[in-house]
Amino acid sequence: MKWSSLGEKIAEFAPLLGSVVGGPAGGVIGSVIATAFGVEDNPKAIAQAVRNDPEAAVKLRKIELDNKAELERIKMEEAKAVIADKQNARLSHQHSKMPAVLSGVLSLVIVGIIYLLFYTPVPEGSKDVLFMLLGVVVKEWGGAMQYWFGTTRSSANKDMKGR
C-alpha cells in the first residue's frame, strides 16, 4: 500500500489530514498517525489499524484538529511547489521552436483529415474513427493556438522585449 492510497482512506474521516498523507509529506504525517494508533510507521500497518479501530474516525479527526495549522501550511507549500514547477517548465522552453513545429504539424493533420472525410471515399466504419480523430486533433490544435495567442505566449513576448 502507498501513502496516497492511505490518504484516500483517511480523507473519509479527516479530509485535510488525508490530503496531506496522500501528498509528498505522507511519510512525515504518517508517523504521527502511527504513533496515535500505536502501530508501525508504514501505510499498510496504519490502514489496518484504522480499519480495526472502532474509534478511528474520532482519533483521525482529533489529529487533524490538533495539527490543523501545520497541515494547512504543508498543503500550501505543496501548492507552491506545483506552481513553481510549472513556471520553471515554461521558462526553460520559452524560446523553443517546438511549439511552432507542433502547431504546424497539427494544422496539417487537421487539413489531411478533413480532406479524407470530404474528398476521398472512406469506408462507412472508418468515418466514425476519422471524426473521433479529428475531434482529438482539433482539441490539441486549440491548445497549441492558445499557446500562441494566450497568456503564456504574450508573457514570453513581453519578456523578450525587456531584454
Residue, then its C-alpha position, 0 to 999 in steps of 0.5 A: m500500500k502507498w501513502s496516497s492510497l492511505g490518504e484516500k482512506i483517511a480523507e473519509f474521516a479527516p479530509l485535510l489530514g488525508s490530503v496531506v498523507g496522500g501528498p509528498a509529506g505522507g511519510v512525515i504525517g504518517s508517523v504521527i498517525a502511527t504513533a496515535f494508533g500505536v502501530e508501525d510507521n508504514p501505510k499498510a500497518i496504519a490502514q489496518a489499524v484504522r480499519n480495526d479501530p472502532e474509534a478511528a474516525v474520532k482519533l483521525r479527526k482529533i489529529e487533524l484538529d490538533n495539527k490543523a495549522e501545520l497541515e494547512r501550511i504543508k498543503m500550501e507549500e505543496a501548492k507552491a511547489v506545483i506552481a513553481d514547477k510549472q513556471n520553471a517548465r515554461l521558462s526553460h522552453q520559452h524560446s523553443k521552436m517546438p511549439a511552432v513545429l507542433s502547431g504546424v504539424l497539427s494544422l496539417v493533420i487537421v487539413g489531411i483529415i478533413y480532406l479524407l472525410f470530404y474528398t476521398p471515399v472512406p469506408e462507412g466504419s472508418k468515418d466514425v474513427l476519422f471524426m473521433l480523430l479529428g475531434v482529438v486533433v482539433k482539441e490539441w490544435g486549440g491548445a497549441m493556438q492558445y499557446w500562441f495567442g494566450t497568456t503564456r505566449s504574450s508573457a514570453n513576448k513581453d519578456m523578450k522585449g525587456r531584454 
